[in-house]
């Protein structure tokens, strides 16, 4: 599943084992290991999309693209719904 694919955005903030990494245009090429947390993607209009990630990797490439590959991704606003669907016994 891809939340952003070939999208031009202003900034991506990624939780890594080394701490939060803020990625802007022309960022130096970087790789990192994700830790559980929230990835924030700010588009060019200032709208922020927040996604919970469990684990994975991030890379800022020499061509200016940023890849975040996560084992699990859930939109922050959908977390309660995702939990209730995964564990139906909790709502009965």
Buried (B, 14 or more C-beta within 10 A) or exposed (E): EEEBEEEEBBBBBBBBEEEEBEBEEEBEEBEBEBBEBEBBBBBEEEEEBEBBBEEBBBBBEEEEEBEBEBEEBBEEEEEEEEEEEEEEEEEE
